[in-house]
Amino acid sequence: MNIDAAFRANPQLANPERQFPSLSEPVHGSAPDIYGQNIANPVAMIWSAALMLQFLGEQVLAQGPRTPDLGGRASTTEMEEAVAGLI
């Protein structure tokens, strides 16, 4: 396996211990050749956003706050604000 290619395809692999923020981005360019044709596949962008939110959620859970179902007293809004505050 070409490790460099793997890191470029999925930058999250470069941070397996999750000790620092990861780079979460689709890395296949702006695709000017298909601009305006409504044929681009959005999955890479969605997956990148999901990886970013997963990392941020893990950070919030590690640091608090927590909602009652997780043994805390925070509201949904407080949890959302904690995640948004990391962006």
N, C-alpha and C positions, 0 to 999 in steps of 0.2 A: 504494500500500500504506500502510495506517495503521501507522506505526512504533510508536506507543504500544501499539496492540493486539498487534503482533508481539512486543514485549518482554514484555507481560503473558502471552501464550500460551507463550512460550519465553524465560524470563529469561536463558538462556545467551547469547542474541543480544546482550545488553547488555555482554558481556565478550569480544569476538571475539579480542583479543590474549592472553587468558588470563593477565593479569598479576596477578590477585587472585582469591580464591575466588568462585565463582559461586553464585547462588541457584538451587537445583535443587528445585523443588517443583511438584506438580500444583496449579493455581490455580483449580479450578472449584468449590471449596467443599465442604461436608460432606454435601450432598445429603440433607437430612432428609426430603424427600418420598419418597425410595425406601429409607429406612432399614429394615433387616430383611427386604427383599424378595429379596435375593441377585441383583440385576440390575445392579449398578454395574459399569462397565467399568474394569478395573484397569490398562489400558495406560498411562494418564498417570502413574500412580504408578511403574510399572515403568520407563518411559522416564526419568522424573526421577531415579530411583535409578541407572540406567545412565549418565546424563549426569554425575552426581556421581562415580561410580566411575571413569569415563573421565578426568575432570579430576584426581582424586586419583592415578590411575595415571600420568598424564603428569607430575605433580609428583614422584612417587617416581622415575620413570625419569630425570628431569632432575637429581635430587639424589643418586640412589643409594639403597639398595643395588641390586645387579644379580645375577641368577642366572647360572650358568655359560653358559647359552645366549645371554646378552646380554653375555658377556665379563667377568662378575664372579665372585664367590665366595660370594654370599649363598645361604642356603637358602630354600626356599619359605616357611617360617615367618617368616624375617626379612623377606621381601618383604611378607607379609600383615601383619605387625606395623607395618611402615613405612606402609602404606596406612591401617591402623586408627588409627595415631598421628596422622594428619591429620584424622580425623573429630572 
